[in-house]
Amino acid sequence: MNSEYRKRLPGTDLDYFDTRAAVEAIQPGAYAKLPYTSRILAEQLVRRCEPAALTDSLKQLIERKRDLDFPWYPARVVCHDILGQTALVDLAGLRDAIAEKGGDPSQVNPVVPTQLIVDHSLAVEHPGFEEGAFEKNRAVEERRNEDRFHFINWTKTAFDNVDVIPPGNGIMHQINLEKMSPVVQVKDGVAFPDTCVGTDSHTPMVDALGVISVGVGGLEAENVMLGNPSMMRLPDIVGVELTGKLQPGITGTDMVLAITEFLRRERVVGAYLEFYGEGADSLSVGDRATIANMTPEYGATAGMFFIDGQTIDYLKLTGRDDEQVALVEAFARETGLWADDLKDAEYERVLTFDLSSVGRNLAGPSNPHALLPVSELRNRGVAGEWQEKEGEMPDGAVIIAAITSCTNTSNPRNMIAAGLIARNANRLGLFRKPWVKSSLAPGSKTVKMYLEAANLLPELQTLGFDVVAFACTTCNGMSGALDPKIQQEVIDRDLYATAVLSGNRNFDGRIHPYAKQAFLASPPLVVAYAIAGTIRFDIEKDVLGHDPDGRPVYLKDIWPDDGEIDAIVKASVKPDQFRATYIPMFEKKGGDERAASPLYDWRPQSTYIRRPPYWEGTMAEARALKGMRPLAVLPDNITTDHLSPSNAILLDSAAGAYLHKMGLPEEDFNSYATHRGDHLTAQRATLANPKLFNEMVRDENGEVIQGSLARVEPDGEVMRMWEAIETYMQRKQPLIIIAGADYGQGSSRDWAAKGVALAGVEAIVAEGFERIHRTNLIGMGVMPLQFQDGTTRKTLGLDGTEVYDVEGEPAPRATLTLVVHRANGEVERIPVICRLDTAEEVSVYSAGGILQKFAKEFMADSAA
């Protein structure tokens, strides 16, 4: 602690660390030029960094140098139950490993406060037009997840520093925005900026409040939980100036989809973005949060907004204590974190986006950054016109229409607009098409409260959009089963069936196995497409239906007026609703109850929770990187959904066959996501996405065959991916994966790395890696290697018959040699970049992974 910079915060009885003084002592005038991100990072260095290292660390920020690592100490870790559960399963397994080595397992605890929200476990088995859907879905969730919830409940009493919000209460990101983030933390009489990492790529949503909040993989979160800093180098900080204002009738969703496409095109991958300008000033925190939530979709690490009057208004609206609201403003103004104090901030790169240029948009198919004006939608997918036949769905049928995901349900304007379009449609006699499975799954209970206050929930219910859950549902692949008759018709007629949802993800195969493609849309447009029933429809020009007098009704006839939306938001969204929701949720209940044992009593027949194997055999050491055969040769844009899908498990899958063998009824197979605490089930999800293209598997014409398939070498036999993995495991054959650009984009899914590691994959060679997935690979002891510019699997003519070695000593960004032994006996040596980017990553990799490193260090410290 650098006590010379500790001062009293004016008007309070709290201290703070004067970052401005520390920076100015090194370079006068430098603080005014620092971006917001650098100021936050500098503050935690002054507060936490060893005095001897402080000057060098601050110089990295002041001089914009990137040659040294410096520590980042997040104040909190937030988790949803899928990755939070698997992180705690890992810690429970770590306790077992420590105990077996003679250590004290009770000493293995999160050091950093950890908040776990159970929000990823519910599937929409009962849609929004079914009476009692909410209660029925919760009952199914409790039954299917009894094993998981038993373990999660144990963690509350077994670990220190773990808070659990039980199921049925909302989505992690929306709760973080509306309640959990104080914006300014207080500890031991010191005020400092709130910061956090979260086990979900959409954790940056709370960046909208000026809180650096970064999505990380479960393994990196575990590292932070255990008290280790996240070592980093100065990120690329990009200024994004927003100009103009949104046109009438344009929603925050339209805006963010356009911004996402723009920023993805501008290549901001890995950057910290700072939004400012008159356009940013005019946006509510709801709109800002919509932009920040989509940070992973445009490839960035953070999407920051500055603290200003809008922030203060939002904290008041969401029921924060008056004292806390006053502290946020006082701290921000005193420390240069208030928006007005950022006028002289300098960026190495500035982008400009005009909000007035935004039209009515969707995104898709397949990619959330694939901007799609609504007028073009009818021409997407299968070509040709459709003719509706009696009792049959049209080609292009919307079989799922879901108002879901924290991205949009955290924005009151979007939700009120959805309610108003439903009201207007009802008045004109329009209805949801019978094949559309509709649902409303807000990320917070407050949404239902203000929709009821505005008398709009009954209007949504009439169209089939009753509340089915307060959870992350369709957007996460938890859309539930279709009506059997509808599903059979899709199969029998090979229909091009689709989903429209107000989420943030629409990757192939994610939303539902029988929705061939999915499109992202604003909540009011989701309602409109439920009425249309098909995407073969120009929503702006075609007739939605007819009123009771037979007159045609168009979208413009039911689209709500901006003035009415704003008036209803002002009248219906109140602080008392947030207090009524969150005060009971976060009340401390009970006494000092503790688990009977620091070790979990593993259930041997569980398919949800099983002791992990990461401290056994070759998993506990660095890999040899010799004699590797390709498990797969993959194209560009491989997502974590390809590597480890999260949606429903089907009987004909490898995981389905295993669960059937374990005696689980098919209706309770649940999702891949919920089984990630059991490695025997989760392993079978590795590369199990039916939309996968493994370039090693081709037909007689040389075309790549779609499916979860592999070709085992040197035999040349094609089989299901899991069977190939089992074959290689029996042979103890080390493996490698060859891939194209943007490998591992999408959700921060640690099983996308765990699955390949357990399969025996020792290295991934790709043209580029998504940030979170790269760190997850390192955390599992898998070497990420990057082709040099201009070199690809195609230029090298790699077909999967090769055997690979890697030569050279791992070092940050070092050039190593990929040795390719071709089937004809030729040997080729190719320089590749070692994507261990920091000394800490080299250390983690060399130990065999994060968990192995911690176990070794824990036992060494215990012996000392």
MARBA-813007 format. One record per residue (C-alpha): residue in one letter; x, y, z. Coordinates in steps of 0.1 Angstrom, whole numbers, m for minus. Example, Ala and Ser with C-alpha at 12.3 -4.5 7.8 and 13.67 -1.06 7.14 Angstrom:
   code      c1      c2      c3
      A     123     m45      78
      S     137     m11      71
***
This chain:
   code      c1      c2      c3
      M       0       0       0
      N      13      34     m10
      S       2      53      21
      E      16      87      10
      Y     m13      90     m15
      R     m40      81      10
      K     m63     112      16
      R     m97     121      30
      L    m125     122       5
      P    m141     157       9
      G    m175     157      26
      T    m172     121      39
      D    m155     102      67
      L    m138      79      41
      D    m103      79      26
      Y     m93      74     m10
      F     m60      71     m29
      D     m51     102     m49
      T     m42      86     m82
      R     m39     121     m99
      A     m10     130     m75
      A       7      97     m81
      V       6     101    m118
      E      16     138    m118
      A      46     129     m96
      I      59     109    m125
      Q      48     132    m154
      P      32     165    m147
      G       0     171    m168
      A      m3     134    m177
      Y     m35     126    m157
      A     m57     149    m178
      K     m47     130    m209
      L     m54      95    m195
      P     m85      77    m208
      Y    m111      66    m182
      T     m99      30    m183
      S     m63      40    m176
      R     m75      61    m146
      I     m93      31    m131
      L     m63       8    m136
      A     m39      34    m122
      E     m60      38     m90
      Q     m59       1     m82
      L     m21       2     m88
      V     m17      31     m64
      R     m39      13     m38
      R     m26     m23     m42
      C       7     m24     m60
      E      40     m29     m41
      P      57       5     m37
      A      89      m8     m55
      A      69     m17     m86
      L      45      12     m86
      T      65      36    m108
      D      72      11    m135
      S      36      m1    m135
      L      22      35    m138
      K      46      43    m166
      Q      30      16    m187
      L      m2      36    m185
      I      12      71    m187
      E      36      64    m216
      R      13      39    m233
      K      39      12    m231
      R      31     m25    m234
      D      64     m42    m226
      L      57     m51    m190
      D      30     m70    m171
      F      12     m52    m143
      P     m14     m66    m119
      W     m51     m60    m119
      Y     m70     m68     m87
      P    m108     m70     m94
      A    m129     m62     m64
      R    m155     m89     m71
      V    m162    m121     m90
      V    m197    m127    m104
      C    m208    m160    m118
      H    m238    m176    m133
      D    m246    m211    m121
      I    m231    m230    m150
      L    m196    m217    m149
      G    m199    m207    m113
      Q    m209    m242    m104
      T    m180    m257    m124
      A    m156    m233    m108
      L    m167    m244     m74
      V    m167    m280     m85
      D    m130    m274     m94
      L    m123    m259     m60
      A    m141    m288     m43
      G    m119    m312     m63
      L     m89    m290     m54
      R     m97    m295     m17
      D     m97    m332     m23
      A     m63    m331     m40
      I     m49    m309     m12
      A     m63    m333      15
      E     m48    m363      m2
      K     m14    m346      m2
      G     m17    m339      36
      G     m28    m303      34
      D     m57    m285      51
      P     m86    m284      26
      S    m106    m259      46
      Q     m80    m233      37
      V     m90    m234       0
      N    m116    m206      m3
      P    m123    m177     m26
      V    m104    m148     m13
      V    m122    m122     m34
      P    m160    m119     m27
      T    m178    m142     m52
      Q    m215    m138     m61
      L    m232    m168     m78
      I    m266    m163     m94
      V    m285    m194    m105
      D    m299    m182    m138
      H    m289    m206    m165
      S    m308    m238    m155
      L    m343    m232    m167
      A    m356    m244    m201
      V    m389    m230    m216
      E    m407    m264    m216
      H    m440    m245    m211
      P    m445    m215    m234
      G    m460    m181    m226
      F    m495    m190    m239
      E    m498    m219    m214
      E    m515    m213    m181
      G    m492    m215    m151
      A    m461    m216    m174
      F    m439    m199    m148
      E    m446    m223    m120
      K    m445    m253    m143
      N    m411    m244    m157
      R    m397    m238    m122
      A    m409    m272    m111
      V    m392    m288    m140
      E    m360    m268    m133
      E    m360    m280     m96
      R    m366    m316    m106
      R    m339    m318    m133
      N    m313    m299    m113
      E    m316    m315     m79
      D    m281    m328     m80
      R    m267    m294     m91
      F    m287    m274     m66
      H    m276    m298     m38
      F    m240    m290     m45
      I    m246    m253     m49
      N    m264    m252     m16
      W    m234    m270       0
      T    m210    m244     m13
      K    m229    m216       6
      T    m219    m232      39
      A    m187    m249      29
      F    m168    m219      13
      D    m160    m185      27
      N    m168    m154       6
      V    m195    m171     m15
      D    m230    m155     m19
      V    m257    m175     m38
      I    m288    m160     m53
      P    m312    m190     m58
      P    m331    m197     m90
      G    m361    m178    m102
      N    m348    m143     m94
      G    m333    m130    m126
      I    m302    m129    m148
      M    m267    m122    m134
      H    m260     m92    m156
      Q    m293     m75    m150
      I    m290     m80    m113
      N    m254     m68    m114
      L    m266     m36    m132
      E    m296     m30    m110
      K    m283     m39     m76
      M    m250     m57     m71
      S    m226     m31     m84
      P    m222      m2     m59
      V    m201      17     m86
      V    m179      28     m57
      Q    m168       3     m32
      V    m159       9       5
      K    m135     m14      24
      D    m116      m7      56
      G    m126      30      54
      V    m113      34      19
      A    m135      43     m11
      F    m124      29     m45
      P    m139      21     m79
      D    m160     m11     m82
      T    m144     m36    m107
      C    m153     m72    m114
      V    m147    m102    m136
      G    m175    m125    m145
      T    m178    m160    m159
      D    m199    m149    m188
      S    m188    m129    m219
      H    m216    m104    m213
      T    m203     m93    m179
      P    m193     m59    m195
      M    m229     m49    m193
      V    m222     m30    m161
      D    m195     m10    m179
      A    m225      12    m187
      L    m222      25    m151
      G    m185      33    m155
      V    m175       0    m138
      I    m147     m19    m155
      S    m163     m53    m157
      V    m147     m80    m179
      G    m159    m114    m190
      V    m135    m142    m183
      G    m134    m179    m185
      G    m142    m200    m155
      L    m106    m209    m150
      E     m94    m173    m150
      A    m122    m165    m126
      E    m110    m193    m103
      N     m75    m177    m104
      V     m90    m143     m93
      M    m112    m160     m67
      L     m81    m175     m51
      G     m66    m141     m46
      N     m43    m139     m75
      P     m42    m107     m96
      S     m50    m109    m133
      M     m18    m100    m149
      M     m22     m78    m179
      R      m6     m53    m202
      L     m20     m20    m213
      P     m49     m28    m235
      D     m57     m10    m268
      I     m81      17    m256
      V    m102      30    m284
      G    m124      62    m282
      V    m158      58    m298
      E    m175      92    m304
      L    m213      89    m307
      T    m229     117    m326
      G    m265     126    m335
      K    m296     111    m320
      L    m318      81    m329
      Q    m346      87    m354
      P    m382      84    m342
      G    m394      48    m339
      I    m359      34    m337
      T    m352      12    m306
      G    m320       7    m285
      T    m318     m27    m301
      D    m317     m13    m336
      M    m289      10    m324
      V    m268     m17    m308
      L    m270     m41    m337
      A    m258     m13    m360
      I    m230      m4    m337
      T    m220     m40    m333
      E    m217     m45    m371
      F    m197     m12    m373
      L    m173     m20    m345
      R    m168     m56    m357
      R    m159     m42    m391
      E    m135     m17    m375
      R    m116     m46    m358
      V    m117     m37    m322
      V    m110     m72    m310
      G     m96     m73    m275
      A     m98     m35    m271
      Y    m113     m15    m243
      L    m138      10    m258
      E    m148      43    m243
      F    m181      58    m256
      Y    m184      95    m254
      G    m198     126    m272
      E    m232     142    m275
      G    m248     110    m287
      A    m235      91    m256
      D    m246     119    m233
      S    m282     116    m246
      L    m285      78    m240
      S    m301      65    m209
      V    m283      39    m189
      G    m307      13    m203
      D    m295      21    m238
      R    m259      23    m227
      A    m262     m11    m210
      T    m276     m26    m243
      I    m244     m14    m260
      A    m221     m26    m232
      N    m238     m60    m231
      M    m230     m67    m267
      T    m192     m61    m261
      P    m183     m97    m270
      E    m204     m95    m302
      Y    m182     m67    m315
      G    m151     m85    m302
      A    m140     m60    m276
      T    m131     m67    m239
      A    m149     m37    m224
      G    m174     m11    m235
      M    m171      18    m211
      F    m193      48    m204
      F    m183      76    m180
      I    m200      84    m147
      D    m224     114    m153
      G    m258     127    m144
      Q    m275      98    m163
      T    m256      74    m140
      I    m268      92    m109
      D    m304      92    m122
      Y    m302      55    m128
      L    m288      47     m94
      K    m317      66     m79
      L    m342      49    m102
      T    m330      15     m92
      G    m334      22     m55
      R    m298      26     m44
      D    m294      42     m10
      D    m291      80     m10
      E    m258      78       9
      Q    m244      55     m18
      V    m256      77     m46
      A    m240     107     m30
      L    m207      88     m25
      V    m206      78     m62
      E    m209     114     m74
      A    m185     128     m48
      F    m159     102     m55
      A    m162     105     m93
      R    m159     143     m92
      E    m129     143     m68
      T    m109     116     m87
      G    m115     128    m123
      L    m139     100    m132
      W    m168     123    m138
      A    m176     127    m176
      D    m168     164    m176
      D    m132     157    m165
      L    m125     134    m195
      K    m127     162    m221
      D     m89     161    m226
      A     m85     124    m226
      E     m63     112    m255
      Y     m68      80    m275
      E     m45      63    m299
      R     m75      56    m321
      V    m109      73    m324
      L    m139      60    m342
      T    m171      80    m349
      F    m206      66    m352
      D    m237      86    m361
      L    m268      75    m342
      S    m291      92    m367
      S    m279      68    m394
      V    m296      38    m377
      G    m326      22    m393
      R    m349      m6    m381
      N    m326     m37    m380
      L    m322     m73    m371
      A    m290     m94    m370
      G    m284    m127    m386
      P    m285    m154    m394
      S    m258    m171    m374
      N    m238    m141    m363
      P    m249    m113    m340
      H    m227     m88    m359
      A    m244     m97    m393
      L    m266     m65    m396
      L    m298     m71    m415
      P    m322     m44    m424
      V    m357     m58    m419
      S    m366     m52    m456
      E    m340     m78    m465
      L    m351    m106    m442
      R    m376    m122    m465
      N    m349    m131    m490
      R    m326    m148    m465
      G    m322    m186    m462
      V    m339    m210    m486
      A    m348    m194    m519
      G    m382    m193    m534
      E    m417    m182    m524
      W    m440    m202    m502
      Q    m477    m209    m504
      E    m495    m215    m471
      K    m515    m247    m472
      E    m543    m256    m448
      G    m529    m268    m415
      E    m493    m264    m427
      M    m466    m240    m417
      P    m450    m219    m443
      D    m414    m222    m453
      G    m395    m197    m432
      A    m418    m203    m403
      V    m409    m186    m370
      I    m412    m215    m346
      I    m398    m196    m317
      A    m404    m159    m308
      A    m387    m151    m275
      I    m384    m118    m256
      T    m354    m129    m236
      S    m319    m120    m224
      C    m306     m93    m202
      T    m294     m74    m233
      N    m329     m60    m239
      T    m350     m68    m208
      S    m328     m44    m188
      N    m340     m16    m210
      P    m374      m3    m199
      R    m381      15    m232
      N    m377     m18    m251
      M    m400     m37    m228
      I    m427      m9    m227
      A    m425      m8    m265
      A    m432     m45    m267
      G    m462     m41    m244
      L    m476     m13    m264
      I    m472     m31    m298
      A    m490     m60    m282
      R    m518     m37    m269
      N    m522     m21    m304
      A    m522     m55    m321
      N    m549     m68    m297
      R    m571     m37    m304
      L    m570     m45    m341
      G    m577     m82    m337
      L    m543     m95    m347
      F    m530    m128    m332
      R    m499    m149    m328
      K    m496    m177    m354
      P    m504    m211    m338
      W    m470    m226    m347
      V    m450    m199    m329
      K    m437    m209    m295
      S    m437    m175    m277
      S    m422    m166    m243
      L    m412    m136    m221
      A    m382    m142    m198
      P    m371    m110    m182
      G    m338    m107    m164
      S    m354     m91    m134
      K    m386     m93    m114
      T    m389     m55    m117
      V    m398     m59    m154
      K    m430     m77    m145
      M    m438     m51    m119
      Y    m436     m21    m142
      L    m454     m39    m170
      E    m482     m46    m146
      A    m481     m10    m134
      A    m485       1    m170
      N    m513     m24    m175
      L    m493     m39    m204
      L    m486     m74    m191
      P    m522     m85    m199
      E    m517     m73    m234
      L    m486     m94    m238
      Q    m503    m124    m222
      T    m531    m122    m248
      L    m506    m127    m276
      G    m489    m156    m258
      F    m460    m136    m241
      D    m467    m143    m205
      V    m437    m145    m181
      V    m422    m180    m183
      A    m392    m174    m162
      F    m368    m148    m147
      A    m338    m165    m162
      C    m315    m168    m192
      T    m335    m190    m215
      T    m338    m191    m253
      C    m307    m169    m259
      N    m287    m196    m240
      G    m302    m225    m260
      M    m327    m233    m233
      S    m357    m228    m255
      G    m373    m262    m245
      A    m391    m287    m265
      L    m414    m279    m294
      D    m450    m291    m297
      P    m444    m327    m311
      K    m468    m321    m340
      I    m449    m289    m351
      Q    m416    m306    m347
      Q    m427    m335    m368
      E    m439    m313    m395
      V    m406    m294    m396
      I    m389    m328    m400
      D    m413    m344    m425
      R    m414    m313    m448
      D    m377    m304    m442
      L    m389    m269    m434
      Y    m367    m239    m432
      A    m378    m231    m397
      T    m364    m201    m378
      A    m363    m183    m344
      V    m366    m146    m336
      L    m354    m135    m302
      S    m343    m103    m284
      G    m311    m119    m273
      N    m274    m115    m281
      R    m265    m148    m296
      N    m278    m166    m327
      F    m250    m190    m336
      D    m258    m221    m357
      G    m274    m248    m336
      R    m276    m227    m305
      I    m312    m217    m301
      H    m329    m250    m310
      P    m319    m281    m330
      Y    m349    m276    m354
      A    m345    m238    m358
      K    m322    m238    m388
      Q    m314    m202    m383
      A    m320    m175    m357
      F    m323    m137    m359
      L    m319    m111    m332
      A    m345     m84    m329
      S    m359     m58    m306
      P    m387     m69    m282
      P    m414     m51    m302
      L    m402     m67    m334
      V    m402    m101    m317
      V    m440     m96    m311
      A    m445     m85    m347
      Y    m428    m116    m361
      A    m449    m138    m338
      I    m479    m122    m355
      A    m464    m126    m390
      G    m454    m162    m383
      T    m427    m162    m410
      I    m395    m144    m420
      R    m407    m146    m456
      F    m423    m113    m450
      D    m414     m76    m454
      I    m423     m64    m420
      E    m424     m28    m431
      K    m446     m33    m462
      D    m465     m65    m461
      V    m499     m70    m444
      L    m497     m84    m408
      G    m534     m92    m407
      H    m568     m76    m409
      D    m589     m57    m384
      P    m625     m67    m375
      D    m638     m46    m405
      G    m615     m64    m429
      R    m590     m36    m434
      P    m554     m45    m438
      V    m531     m38    m408
      Y    m494     m29    m413
      L    m465     m26    m388
      K    m468      12    m389
      D    m504       9    m376
      I    m493      m9    m344
      W    m459       6    m338
      P    m459      27    m306
      D    m451      64    m305
      D    m419      74    m288
      G    m436     100    m267
      E    m460      75    m253
      I    m432      51    m246
      D    m413      77    m226
      A    m444      89    m207
      I    m452      53    m196
      V    m416      46    m186
      K    m416      78    m165
      A    m450      69    m149
      S    m445      32    m144
      V    m409      25    m135
      K    m402      34     m99
      P    m375      29     m73
      D    m399      11     m49
      Q    m401     m18     m75
      F    m364     m23     m74
      R    m363     m21     m36
      A    m391     m46     m33
      T    m372     m70     m56
      Y    m337     m67     m42
      I    m339     m60      m5
      P    m354     m94       3
      M    m331    m111     m23
      F    m299     m98      m6
      E    m310    m100      30
      K    m285    m120      51
      K    m305    m149      65
      G    m296    m174      92
      G    m265    m176     115
      D    m231    m190     111
      E    m241    m223      97
      R    m211    m243      83
      A    m209    m275      63
      A    m202    m306      84
      S    m171    m312      63
      P    m148    m291      41
      L    m149    m320      16
      Y    m179    m327      m6
      D    m196    m361      m4
      W    m196    m368     m42
      R    m226    m388     m54
      P    m212    m417     m75
      Q    m242    m420     m98
      S    m246    m383    m105
      T    m245    m371    m141
      Y    m243    m334    m129
      I    m216    m332    m103
      R    m185    m354    m102
      R    m150    m351     m88
      P    m128    m336    m115
      P     m97    m355    m128
      Y     m74    m325    m134
      W     m47    m336    m108
      E     m43    m371    m123
      G     m17    m384    m147
      T      m6    m363    m176
      M     m32    m336    m167
      A      m9    m324    m139
      E      21    m316    m161
      A      31    m297    m192
      R      25    m315    m225
      A      53    m329    m247
      L      40    m315    m280
      K      54    m344    m300
      G      38    m368    m324
      M       4    m351    m324
      R     m23    m361    m349
      P     m51    m337    m359
      L     m85    m343    m342
      A    m100    m318    m366
      V     m91    m292    m392
      L    m116    m264    m388
      P    m127    m233    m408
      D    m129    m197    m397
      N    m153    m185    m370
      I    m154    m216    m348
      T    m174    m206    m317
      T    m174    m221    m283
      D    m209    m234    m292
      H    m191    m255    m319
      L    m165    m267    m294
      S    m190    m274    m265
      P    m227    m268    m272
      S    m250    m256    m244
      N    m284    m266    m258
      A    m307    m296    m252
      I    m292    m331    m253
      L    m308    m354    m278
      L    m310    m391    m274
      D    m290    m398    m306
      S    m260    m378    m293
      A    m230    m393    m275
      A    m240    m375    m243
      G    m276    m387    m248
      A    m265    m423    m251
      Y    m244    m420    m220
      L    m273    m405    m200
      H    m296    m432    m212
      K    m271    m458    m201
      M    m270    m441    m167
      G    m308    m446    m164
      L    m319    m410    m169
      P    m352    m406    m187
      E    m350    m387    m220
      E    m373    m359    m209
      D    m348    m351    m181
      F    m317    m351    m202
      N    m316    m314    m197
      S    m290    m293    m215
      Y    m253    m298    m221
      A    m247    m266    m200
      T    m263    m281    m169
      H    m241    m312    m170
      R    m207    m294    m170
      G    m201    m303    m134
      D    m197    m340    m145
      H    m168    m344    m168
      L    m180    m378    m180
      T    m211    m362    m195
      A    m194    m329    m205
      Q    m166    m347    m224
      R    m191    m361    m247
      A    m202    m326    m258
      T    m167    m319    m272
      L    m172    m307    m308
      A    m207    m322    m307
      N    m224    m294    m325
      P    m243    m309    m355
      K    m235    m277    m375
      L    m197    m284    m373
      F    m176    m286    m404
      N    m145    m307    m399
      E    m125    m303    m431
      M    m110    m337    m426
      V    m144    m353    m434
      R    m155    m350    m471
      D    m178    m368    m495
      E    m168    m384    m527
      N    m169    m350    m545
      G    m145    m335    m520
      E    m172    m314    m503
      V    m169    m311    m465
      I    m197    m330    m447
      Q    m216    m312    m419
      G    m218    m329    m386
      S    m200    m339    m354
      L    m176    m362    m373
      A    m139    m370    m373
      R    m116    m391    m394
      V     m93    m413    m374
      E     m57    m415    m387
      P     m37    m433    m399
      D     m67    m456    m405
      G     m88    m431    m424
      E    m120    m443    m409
      V    m148    m417    m404
      M    m168    m419    m372
      R    m187    m398    m347
      M    m164    m372    m330
      W    m168    m388    m295
      E    m160    m422    m309
      A    m129    m408    m325
      I    m119    m392    m292
      E    m124    m425    m274
      T    m103    m443    m300
      Y     m74    m418    m296
      M     m77    m419    m258
      Q     m73    m457    m258
      R     m42    m453    m280
      K     m28    m426    m258
      Q     m24    m406    m290
      P     m16    m369    m284
      L     m38    m346    m306
      I     m37    m312    m322
      I     m64    m290    m338
      I     m58    m268    m368
      A     m81    m239    m374
      G     m88    m206    m392
      A     m95    m171    m380
      D    m114    m160    m349
      Y    m111    m193    m332
      G    m132    m196    m300
      Q    m155    m166    m303
      G    m187    m165    m283
      S    m195    m175    m247
      S    m168    m177    m221
      R    m172    m214    m219
      D    m144    m232    m200
      W    m156    m266    m212
      A    m147    m255    m247
      A    m111    m258    m234
      K    m116    m285    m208
      G    m132    m309    m234
      V    m104    m308    m258
      A     m78    m310    m230
      L     m94    m341    m216
      A     m95    m355    m252
      G     m57    m353    m254
      V     m54    m321    m275
      E     m21    m306    m266
      A     m20    m276    m290
      I     m44    m255    m311
      V     m29    m238    m342
      A     m51    m211    m356
      E     m50    m178    m375
      G     m63    m160    m345
      F     m79    m165    m311
      E    m108    m149    m291
      R     m93    m135    m259
      I    m113    m154    m233
      H    m110    m188    m250
      R     m73    m184    m254
      T     m69    m178    m216
      N     m91    m208    m210
      L     m69    m230    m232
      I     m38    m219    m212
      G     m57    m225    m180
      M     m61    m261    m191
      G     m25    m265    m202
      V     m33    m264    m239
      M      m8    m245    m260
      P     m23    m218    m283
      L      m2    m212    m314
      Q      m9    m186    m341
      F       1    m188    m378
      Q      21    m158    m389
      D       3    m134    m413
      G      m2    m149    m447
      T       1    m185    m435
      T     m30    m206    m432
      R     m40    m243    m432
      K     m50    m237    m469
      T     m17    m222    m480
      L       1    m251    m463
      G     m23    m277    m478
      L     m30    m294    m445
      D     m55    m322    m448
      G     m52    m340    m415
      T     m30    m369    m426
      E       0    m352    m410
      V      18    m357    m377
      Y      30    m326    m358
      D      57    m316    m333
      V      64    m282    m317
      E      99    m271    m311
      G     112    m242    m290
      E     109    m229    m255
      P      76    m213    m245
      A      80    m175    m238
      P      56    m146    m242
      R      49    m141    m279
      A      80    m162    m289
      T      84    m176    m323
      L      82    m214    m321
      T      85    m240    m349
      L      56    m262    m360
      V      71    m293    m375
      V      48    m310    m401
      H      55    m346    m410
      R      35    m353    m441
      A      21    m387    m451
      N      45    m388    m481
      G      75    m385    m458
      E      82    m348    m464
      V      90    m326    m434
      E      81    m289    m433
      R      91    m264    m406
      I      67    m235    m401
      P      73    m205    m377
      V      43    m199    m354
      I      36    m174    m326
      C      34    m187    m291
      R       2    m171    m278
      L      13    m173    m242
      D      12    m135    m240
      T      26    m128    m205
      A      51    m143    m181
      E      22    m154    m159
      E       6    m173    m187
      V      39    m191    m193
      S      40    m200    m157
      V       4    m213    m157
      Y      10    m234    m189
      S      43    m249    m176
      A      25    m261    m144
      G      m1    m279    m165
      G     m29    m253    m159
      I     m43    m229    m133
      L     m55    m256    m109
      Q     m24    m276    m110
      K      m3    m245    m104
      F     m23    m235     m74
      A     m21    m270     m59
      K      17    m271     m62
      E      21    m236     m48
      F      m4    m243     m19
      M      15    m274      m9
      A      49    m256     m12
      D      36    m228      10
      S      22    m253      36
      A      56    m271      38
      A      75    m238      42
***
